[in-house]
């Protein structure tokens, strides 16, 4: 994983962990899929990066997947709203990188067995080296 992908994952985990409203709704925030966790929880999943530099600065475009896993009723979407609110907050410094753009590219909601569900948010972040 290049520096931009790792820095962006760390920033997303930090922002999600600092969200007190989200912490009151979910049981945990995890880096990757946890081996054992009871829903609801949030995981920071795949980070795919490609070159996105300028003539004078190296850069990366990173697509980051944030997943909210839950069970039962999907009518209460407070947790999903909190996860999506983190997208705008991703802009700014991230390690040796600066996130100059963050945008939700895709959301997907699926039902899984035993009454569970998954809400995935794929975020495109454009990063420049500082």
Secondary structure by P-SEA (a helix, b strand, c coil): ccaaaaaaaaaaaaaaaacaaaaacccccccccccccccccccccbbbbcccccccbbbbbbbbbbbbbbccccccaaaaaaaaaacccccccccccccccccccbbbbbbbccbbbbbbbbbbbbbbcc
